[in-house]
Amino acid sequence: LPSLARLGLSILLAILVGVGLGVLVGANRWLRELLEPVFEFFRAVPPPMIVPLLVMVLGADDTMKVAVITIGAMWPILLNTIEGVRAVDQVQAETAQAFRLTPLHRLLFITLPSASPQIMAGVRQSLSVALILMVISEMFLASSGIGYRIEVFKQNYEYAAMWSIIVLLGLVGVLLAVLFQLAERIVLNWYRGLKEAERA
């Protein structure tokens, strides 16, 4: 339960930060060109490498664990959102401008719907990253969670119990996949209908 709480909060934060920053960068060409080298630099850094650094900065409490998972899971969402916003149909954007839609209406009814397939692809990738980082972060001076239990079982040579943790992680992965499919069906319902109409 502590692991699922950290995982859920981190994924929510990663979506909020990734989509928010991705829309901002994707919609501004000069900002995108300015930040692209920075994004490429941080994307090249393996997420587990930031764990010791955040332990020194934030300590080993839940804040560190949530920060590690959020930072690692944010990148697929951020980069996919940028590409999705860049790919928004220019005709739609010009039509919205001609009808003098407010920036908020353009965001809610044109930009986000158009970019949603790529955003959801980024969320799918981030789920597996978040699950891995959840376990890794809980191995550092933790007192609860799946990663903590793995360390305890390893130190006590309880190999059967370690296998039970592997099975549990697999079940958590299945649960995340099911929840994602439900969310994807709701968010991309219009997109699936459009594709079916095009095939017809």
Backbone as CSV, one residue per row, in Angstrom:
resi,resn,N_x,N_y,N_z,CA_x,CA_y,CA_z,C_x,C_y,C_z
1,LEU,0.808,-1.223,0.000,0.000,0.000,0.000,0.845,1.280,0.000
2,PRO,1.926,1.374,0.805,2.774,2.574,0.687,3.368,2.730,-0.712
3,SER,3.739,1.628,-1.323,4.301,1.691,-2.679,3.274,2.212,-3.675
4,LEU,2.035,1.694,-3.586,0.989,2.132,-4.508,0.656,3.605,-4.301
5,ALA,0.692,4.074,-3.043,0.423,5.491,-2.773,1.488,6.366,-3.413
6,ARG,2.762,5.987,-3.252,3.852,6.764,-3.864,3.750,6.721,-5.385
7,LEU,3.449,5.551,-5.904,3.363,5.379,-7.358,2.233,6.220,-7.938
8,GLY,1.055,6.168,-7.319,-0.081,6.921,-7.823,0.157,8.425,-7.795
9,LEU,0.686,8.924,-6.682,0.968,10.359,-6.578,2.015,10.781,-7.599
10,SER,3.043,9.980,-7.771,4.123,10.322,-8.699,3.632,10.355,-10.140
11,ILE,2.813,9.384,-10.532,2.292,9.360,-11.898,1.401,10.572,-12.147
12,LEU,0.584,10.927,-11.162,-0.271,12.108,-11.300,0.569,13.374,-11.475
13,LEU,1.607,13.523,-10.659,2.486,14.691,-10.778,3.216,14.695,-12.114
14,ALA,3.672,13.518,-12.552,4.386,13.426,-13.827,3.488,13.836,-14.986
15,ILE,2.211,13.443,-14.941,1.273,13.823,-16.001,1.033,15.327,-15.993
16,LEU,0.802,15.888,-14.800,0.534,17.327,-14.702,1.723,18.153,-15.188
17,VAL,2.918,17.795,-14.705,4.117,18.554,-15.085,4.470,18.303,-16.547
18,GLY,4.443,17.034,-16.963,4.827,16.689,-18.329,3.916,17.313,-19.367
19,VAL,2.597,17.225,-19.152,1.650,17.788,-20.118,1.700,19.313,-20.080
20,GLY,1.741,19.881,-18.876,1.775,21.341,-18.767,2.996,21.949,-19.429
21,LEU,4.165,21.407,-19.101,5.397,21.923,-19.691,5.486,21.581,-21.171
22,GLY,4.983,20.400,-21.544,5.016,19.993,-22.947,4.173,20.878,-23.835
23,VAL,2.984,21.268,-23.356,2.127,22.177,-24.125,2.801,23.535,-24.268
24,LEU,3.392,24.020,-23.188,4.049,25.332,-23.228,5.215,25.335,-24.212
25,VAL,6.057,24.308,-24.141,7.233,24.246,-25.020,6.825,23.936,-26.454
26,GLY,5.880,23.020,-26.630,5.459,22.638,-27.978,4.806,23.766,-28.745
27,ALA,4.146,24.687,-28.029,3.446,25.779,-28.690,4.335,26.985,-28.964
28,ASN,5.546,26.998,-28.413,6.454,28.140,-28.596,7.747,27.658,-29.251
29,ARG,7.919,28.034,-30.504,9.072,27.546,-31.265,10.397,27.991,-30.651
30,TRP,10.484,29.272,-30.256,11.751,29.778,-29.704,12.083,29.099,-28.379
31,LEU,11.052,28.821,-27.580,11.277,28.129,-26.305,11.703,26.689,-26.547
32,ARG,11.115,26.062,-27.561,11.470,24.685,-27.904,12.920,24.598,-28.353
33,GLU,13.348,25.528,-29.212,14.731,25.525,-29.686,15.709,25.827,-28.550
34,LEU,15.284,26.645,-27.593,16.135,26.982,-26.458,16.319,25.797,-25.507
35,LEU,15.233,25.065,-25.261,15.263,24.010,-24.248,15.583,22.624,-24.803
36,GLU,15.571,22.469,-26.124,15.810,21.146,-26.703,17.151,20.545,-26.284
37,PRO,18.271,21.305,-26.303,19.535,20.715,-25.817,19.485,20.318,-24.347
38,VAL,18.763,21.095,-23.547,18.631,20.769,-22.121,17.866,19.467,-21.940
39,PHE,16.771,19.310,-22.691,15.989,18.088,-22.609,16.805,16.873,-23.053
40,GLU,17.570,17.034,-24.131,18.387,15.926,-24.614,19.453,15.538,-23.593
41,PHE,19.994,16.532,-22.886,20.999,16.266,-21.861,20.408,15.430,-20.722
42,PHE,19.266,15.873,-20.189,18.682,15.181,-19.047,18.062,13.848,-19.451
43,ARG,17.603,13.739,-20.702,17.042,12.464,-21.147,18.119,11.389,-21.225
44,ALA,19.362,11.814,-21.475,20.463,10.860,-21.584,20.918,10.331,-20.220
45,VAL,20.498,10.981,-19.147,20.888,10.550,-17.801,19.928,9.464,-17.337
46,PRO,20.408,8.248,-17.037,19.512,7.184,-16.555,18.840,7.605,-15.252
47,PRO,17.525,7.470,-15.150,16.818,7.909,-13.943,17.370,7.345,-12.632
48,PRO,17.795,6.059,-12.573,18.332,5.568,-11.289,19.560,6.341,-10.806
49,MET,20.259,7.014,-11.727,21.461,7.751,-11.322,21.130,8.953,-10.441
50,ILE,19.893,9.441,-10.513,19.543,10.621,-9.724,19.143,10.270,-8.295
51,VAL,18.989,8.972,-8.012,18.548,8.573,-6.669,19.537,9.009,-5.592
52,PRO,20.848,8.696,-5.710,21.775,9.140,-4.653,21.806,10.656,-4.498
53,LEU,21.698,11.389,-5.611,21.714,12.852,-5.534,20.510,13.372,-4.758
54,LEU,19.330,12.835,-5.057,18.137,13.291,-4.361,18.126,12.851,-2.898
55,VAL,18.779,11.730,-2.598,18.905,11.320,-1.192,19.694,12.364,-0.417
56,MET,20.772,12.890,-1.026,21.577,13.915,-0.357,20.817,15.225,-0.220
57,VAL,19.997,15.567,-1.239,19.299,16.852,-1.233,18.024,16.808,-0.397
58,LEU,17.227,15.749,-0.560,15.903,15.683,0.062,15.825,14.739,1.243
59,GLY,16.900,13.970,1.474,16.817,12.956,2.517,16.220,11.680,1.959
60,ALA,15.910,10.741,2.845,15.417,9.431,2.399,13.944,9.231,2.718
61,ASP,13.192,10.317,2.872,11.782,10.166,3.204,10.943,10.003,1.942
62,ASP,9.627,10.069,2.103,8.729,9.859,0.968,8.872,10.943,-0.097
63,THR,9.271,12.145,0.315,9.458,13.224,-0.667,10.503,12.844,-1.703
64,MET,11.605,12.244,-1.256,12.653,11.811,-2.180,12.121,10.742,-3.133
65,LYS,11.393,9.788,-2.596,10.903,8.686,-3.427,9.922,9.190,-4.483
66,VAL,9.009,10.055,-4.070,8.052,10.615,-5.024,8.765,11.463,-6.078
67,ALA,9.780,12.224,-5.657,10.536,13.062,-6.593,11.259,12.201,-7.623
68,VAL,11.881,11.116,-7.181,12.604,10.225,-8.095,11.651,9.647,-9.140
69,ILE,10.527,9.122,-8.697,9.580,8.498,-9.621,9.004,9.544,-10.575
70,THR,8.656,10.714,-10.032,8.063,11.766,-10.860,9.021,12.239,-11.943
71,ILE,10.272,12.506,-11.563,11.252,13.007,-12.530,11.496,11.983,-13.638
72,GLY,11.636,10.716,-13.255,11.883,9.689,-14.262,10.701,9.451,-15.177
73,ALA,9.478,9.465,-14.599,8.282,9.175,-15.390,7.825,10.364,-16.216
74,MET,8.317,11.555,-15.893,7.869,12.764,-16.572,8.373,12.846,-18.007
75,TRP,9.584,12.340,-18.277,10.212,12.569,-19.578,9.443,11.996,-20.759
76,PRO,8.980,10.742,-20.716,8.202,10.258,-21.867,6.952,11.095,-22.130
77,ILE,6.288,11.533,-21.059,5.079,12.340,-21.218,5.428,13.702,-21.799
78,LEU,6.471,14.317,-21.267,6.895,15.644,-21.725,7.250,15.629,-23.206
79,LEU,8.112,14.712,-23.613,8.584,14.676,-24.993,7.465,14.314,-25.970
80,ASN,6.596,13.394,-25.584,5.478,13.038,-26.461,4.469,14.172,-26.567
81,THR,4.280,14.905,-25.475,3.364,16.047,-25.524,3.893,17.132,-26.451
82,ILE,5.192,17.399,-26.377,5.794,18.401,-27.267,5.564,18.028,-28.723
83,GLU,5.821,16.771,-29.057,5.636,16.337,-30.443,4.163,16.369,-30.839
84,GLY,3.280,16.016,-29.898,1.853,16.052,-30.201,1.353,17.459,-30.462
85,VAL,1.829,18.422,-29.669,1.419,19.813,-29.858,1.974,20.359,-31.170
86,ARG,3.192,19.987,-31.500,3.784,20.437,-32.761,3.009,19.915,-33.966
87,ALA,2.376,18.755,-33.812,1.692,18.120,-34.939,0.231,18.546,-35.073
88,VAL,-0.211,19.510,-34.256,-1.598,19.983,-34.365,-1.853,20.518,-35.772
89,ASP,-2.988,20.144,-36.329,-3.356,20.554,-37.694,-3.375,22.079,-37.796
90,GLN,-2.593,22.598,-38.713,-2.489,24.050,-38.875,-3.807,24.664,-39.329
91,VAL,-4.580,23.911,-40.107,-5.883,24.407,-40.564,-6.806,24.626,-39.365
92,GLN,-6.791,23.686,-38.436,-7.615,23.838,-37.238,-7.174,25.052,-36.425
93,ALA,-5.858,25.218,-36.289,-5.335,26.354,-35.526,-5.740,27.679,-36.170
94,GLU,-5.650,27.748,-37.502,-6.019,28.981,-38.197,-7.527,29.228,-38.124
95,THR,-8.318,28.158,-38.184,-9.768,28.303,-38.065,-10.148,28.835,-36.687
96,ALA,-9.502,28.290,-35.652,-9.761,28.756,-34.289,-9.396,30.228,-34.138
97,GLN,-8.301,30.612,-34.777,-7.882,32.014,-34.714,-8.871,32.906,-35.460
98,ALA,-9.370,32.411,-36.587,-10.331,33.195,-37.364,-11.634,33.407,-36.598
99,PHE,-12.034,32.386,-35.829,-13.253,32.503,-35.029,-12.989,33.163,-33.673
100,ARG,-11.751,33.601,-33.467,-11.352,34.339,-32.270,-11.620,33.564,-30.980
101,LEU,-11.293,32.287,-31.020,-11.387,31.497,-29.797,-10.318,31.959,-28.808
102,THR,-10.660,31.927,-27.549,-9.691,32.321,-26.526,-8.590,31.279,-26.436
103,PRO,-7.418,31.640,-25.906,-6.341,30.645,-25.746,-6.776,29.429,-24.945
104,LEU,-7.616,29.632,-23.921,-8.085,28.507,-23.112,-8.946,27.565,-23.940
105,HIS,-9.846,28.118,-24.765,-10.689,27.278,-25.605,-9.861,26.541,-26.662
106,ARG,-8.872,27.221,-27.203,-7.994,26.554,-28.182,-7.258,25.397,-27.532
107,LEU,-6.803,25.612,-26.284,-6.093,24.565,-25.563,-6.996,23.369,-25.294
108,LEU,-8.210,23.640,-24.802,-9.109,22.566,-24.372,-9.763,21.819,-25.528
109,PHE,-10.051,22.531,-26.616,-10.845,21.920,-27.687,-10.064,21.608,-28.952
110,ILE,-8.824,22.080,-29.064,-8.032,21.802,-30.264,-6.692,21.172,-29.901
111,THR,-5.886,21.876,-29.104,-4.524,21.424,-28.841,-4.488,20.095,-28.086
112,LEU,-5.140,20.047,-26.925,-5.095,18.817,-26.119,-5.757,17.625,-26.810
113,PRO,-6.947,17.771,-27.411,-7.511,16.627,-28.137,-6.615,16.141,-29.279
114,SER,-6.034,17.080,-30.040,-5.184,16.685,-31.163,-3.918,15.966,-30.680
115,ALA,-3.383,16.412,-29.548,-2.144,15.825,-29.031,-2.389,14.611,-28.147
116,SER,-3.647,14.335,-27.803,-3.941,13.277,-26.824,-3.439,11.886,-27.221
117,PRO,-3.453,11.462,-28.498,-2.892,10.136,-28.800,-1.422,10.021,-28.417
118,GLN,-0.628,11.050,-28.696,0.785,10.990,-28.339,0.993,11.169,-26.843
119,ILE,0.142,11.963,-26.209,0.242,12.106,-24.754,-0.011,10.764,-24.081
120,MET,-1.022,10.050,-24.533,-1.333,8.743,-23.932,-0.228,7.736,-24.204
121,ALA,0.420,7.842,-25.372,1.573,6.976,-25.646,2.698,7.253,-24.652
122,GLY,2.906,8.537,-24.325,3.906,8.890,-23.337,3.560,8.382,-21.953
123,VAL,2.271,8.454,-21.591,1.835,7.948,-20.284,2.066,6.445,-20.198
124,ARG,1.786,5.726,-21.281,2.007,4.274,-21.282,3.481,3.956,-21.012
125,GLN,4.380,4.683,-21.667,5.814,4.462,-21.444,6.210,4.824,-20.021
126,SER,5.621,5.869,-19.479,6.009,6.339,-18.151,5.591,5.372,-17.056
127,LEU,4.558,4.581,-17.275,4.098,3.650,-16.250,5.159,2.612,-15.918
128,SER,5.796,2.054,-16.937,6.837,1.058,-16.685,8.050,1.690,-16.026
129,VAL,8.409,2.914,-16.442,9.524,3.630,-15.813,9.211,3.904,-14.348
130,ALA,7.982,4.333,-14.063,7.591,4.646,-12.687,7.633,3.408,-11.797
131,LEU,7.212,2.280,-12.325,7.217,1.044,-11.543,8.642,0.642,-11.171
132,ILE,9.567,0.757,-12.114,10.969,0.421,-11.846,11.564,1.373,-10.813
133,LEU,11.323,2.670,-10.983,11.884,3.653,-10.064,11.259,3.563,-8.683
134,MET,10.020,3.129,-8.604,9.388,2.927,-7.304,10.179,1.906,-6.480
135,VAL,10.527,0.803,-7.116,11.274,-0.245,-6.414,12.675,0.239,-6.049
136,ILE,13.357,0.884,-7.000,14.723,1.342,-6.748,14.769,2.377,-5.627
137,SER,13.847,3.337,-5.655,13.863,4.400,-4.637,13.584,3.850,-3.247
138,GLU,12.786,2.783,-3.155,12.451,2.212,-1.853,13.560,1.342,-1.285
139,MET,14.592,1.103,-2.064,15.734,0.337,-1.561,16.713,1.208,-0.783
140,PHE,16.524,2.540,-0.841,17.444,3.465,-0.174,16.859,3.910,1.161
141,LEU,17.341,3.351,2.242,16.996,3.789,3.598,15.486,3.889,3.816
142,ALA,14.731,2.955,3.253,13.271,2.974,3.408,12.864,2.112,4.594
143,SER,11.628,2.282,5.034,11.090,1.468,6.124,9.783,0.798,5.726
144,SER,9.379,0.973,4.466,8.147,0.358,3.977,8.208,0.289,2.461
145,GLY,7.330,-0.530,1.904,7.240,-0.613,0.458,7.850,-1.882,-0.112
146,ILE,7.614,-2.083,-1.401,8.077,-3.300,-2.070,9.598,-3.355,-2.139
147,GLY,10.223,-2.233,-2.503,11.685,-2.215,-2.567,12.326,-2.513,-1.228
148,TYR,11.754,-1.971,-0.167,12.252,-2.233,1.195,12.158,-3.712,1.516
149,ARG,11.022,-4.325,1.172,10.848,-5.751,1.451,11.856,-6.595,0.673
150,ILE,12.150,-6.203,-0.556,13.143,-6.943,-1.330,14.492,-6.931,-0.627
151,GLU,14.896,-5.768,-0.111,16.164,-5.652,0.595,16.174,-6.510,1.858
152,VAL,15.080,-6.499,2.594,14.998,-7.301,3.824,15.094,-8.780,3.505
153,PHE,14.349,-9.227,2.510,14.366,-10.641,2.144,15.734,-11.047,1.602
154,LYS,16.381,-10.153,0.876,17.708,-10.464,0.329,18.735,-10.626,1.445
155,GLN,18.701,-9.724,2.411,19.654,-9.787,3.520,19.452,-11.032,4.388
156,ASN,18.202,-11.498,4.462,17.894,-12.680,5.273,17.873,-13.969,4.456
157,TYR,18.274,-13.882,3.188,18.322,-15.039,2.290,16.965,-15.748,2.183
158,GLU,15.903,-14.963,2.172,14.560,-15.531,2.044,14.164,-15.481,0.558
159,TYR,14.665,-16.449,-0.175,14.496,-16.415,-1.626,13.046,-16.674,-2.052
160,ALA,12.340,-17.525,-1.328,10.933,-17.770,-1.662,10.118,-16.490,-1.514
161,ALA,10.415,-15.742,-0.454,9.704,-14.475,-0.244,10.054,-13.472,-1.343
162,MET,11.311,-13.485,-1.813,11.691,-12.590,-2.911,10.910,-12.924,-4.173
163,TRP,10.695,-14.209,-4.436,9.899,-14.594,-5.594,8.457,-14.109,-5.452
164,SER,7.944,-14.119,-4.217,6.586,-13.622,-4.010,6.495,-12.135,-4.352
165,ILE,7.571,-11.376,-4.078,7.603,-9.958,-4.429,7.597,-9.789,-5.945
166,ILE,8.320,-10.653,-6.652,8.334,-10.590,-8.117,6.930,-10.823,-8.669
167,VAL,6.219,-11.813,-8.116,4.843,-12.070,-8.535,3.956,-10.864,-8.236
168,LEU,4.154,-10.262,-7.052,3.374,-9.089,-6.674,3.617,-7.928,-7.636
169,LEU,4.870,-7.707,-8.027,5.190,-6.649,-8.986,4.505,-6.907,-10.331
170,GLY,4.493,-8.168,-10.738,3.798,-8.509,-11.974,2.315,-8.194,-11.893
171,LEU,1.690,-8.473,-10.750,0.270,-8.174,-10.569,0.020,-6.669,-10.572
172,VAL,0.927,-5.904,-9.960,0.802,-4.446,-9.990,0.902,-3.943,-11.427
173,GLY,1.822,-4.536,-12.211,1.950,-4.166,-13.613,0.677,-4.446,-14.401
174,VAL,0.054,-5.587,-14.140,-1.210,-5.923,-14.801,-2.295,-4.931,-14.410
175,LEU,-2.356,-4.580,-13.116,-3.345,-3.607,-12.645,-3.156,-2.253,-13.328
176,LEU,-1.908,-1.804,-13.431,-1.642,-0.534,-14.110,-2.064,-0.590,-15.572
177,ALA,-1.798,-1.711,-16.231,-2.164,-1.853,-17.647,-3.678,-1.790,-17.825
178,VAL,-4.413,-2.443,-16.929,-5.881,-2.432,-17.021,-6.429,-1.022,-16.802
179,LEU,-5.912,-0.341,-15.761,-6.362,1.026,-15.485,-6.029,1.965,-16.639
180,PHE,-4.849,1.759,-17.238,-4.474,2.612,-18.370,-5.388,2.368,-19.561
181,GLN,-5.705,1.127,-19.835,-6.587,0.828,-20.962,-7.963,1.456,-20.779
182,LEU,-8.462,1.455,-19.541,-9.751,2.094,-19.276,-9.662,3.601,-19.512
183,ALA,-8.589,4.214,-18.999,-8.410,5.656,-19.184,-8.224,5.987,-20.660
184,GLU,-7.448,5.166,-21.371,-7.197,5.415,-22.789,-8.489,5.304,-23.591
185,ARG,-9.345,4.351,-23.235,-10.609,4.179,-23.944,-11.494,5.408,-23.789
186,ILE,-11.451,6.011,-22.594,-12.264,7.207,-22.350,-11.675,8.415,-23.075
187,VAL,-10.360,8.614,-22.925,-9.713,9.807,-23.483,-9.698,9.775,-25.003
188,LEU,-9.455,8.597,-25.578,-9.294,8.497,-27.032,-10.518,7.906,-27.726
189,ASN,-11.659,7.968,-27.097,-12.866,7.424,-27.709,-13.179,8.115,-29.033
190,TRP,-13.025,9.444,-29.068,-13.281,10.204,-30.299,-12.293,9.819,-31.394
191,TYR,-11.049,9.535,-30.996,-9.997,9.219,-31.962,-10.267,7.860,-32.613
192,ARG,-10.680,6.904,-31.801,-10.992,5.575,-32.354,-12.169,5.665,-33.312
193,GLY,-13.179,6.463,-32.930,-14.331,6.631,-33.828,-13.938,7.266,-35.148
194,LEU,-13.013,8.236,-35.080,-12.548,8.894,-36.291,-11.817,7.918,-37.203
195,LYS,-10.969,7.083,-36.629,-10.215,6.106,-37.427,-11.156,5.085,-38.063
196,GLU,-12.171,4.654,-37.317,-13.122,3.697,-37.875,-13.918,4.327,-39.013
197,ALA,-14.248,5.611,-38.866,-14.991,6.295,-39.936,-14.118,6.443,-41.174
198,GLU,-12.822,6.692,-40.985,-11.908,6.823,-42.126,-11.759,5.493,-42.860
199,ARG,-11.710,4.385,-42.097,-11.594,3.064,-42.744,-12.869,2.705,-43.491
200,ALA,-14.019,3.157,-42.958,-15.304,2.862,-43.621,-15.439,3.666,-44.922
